[in-house]
Amino acid sequence: MNKAVSTDLFTAWQRPKTLVRGLKVSILVGSVLLLINQGPQIYQGSYPALWQIFLTYLVPFLVSTISSALSEVHHAKTLDLS
């Protein structure tokens, strides 16, 4: 089996490459979502609650990192079968 590919979800999720990719996606998608959902409020000079901003960035990060880790685990198991 390829040692660079993990069959353990938590190990795959902790890989620096996965976390960095998730951070990049979170910054891009989170910023777009923040502008779409809170743009008018920000434009008027008031700001959303910090928990709303936090969740706006957290959700894309989690979706990206979990899907990357699941894909890696699936790929590793597929390699084991062949």
Buried (B, 14 or more C-beta within 10 A) or exposed (E): EEEEBBBEEEEBBEBEEBBEBBBEBBEEBBEEBBEEEBEEEEEEEEEBEEEEBEEBBEBBBEBBBBEBBEEBBEBBEEEEEE
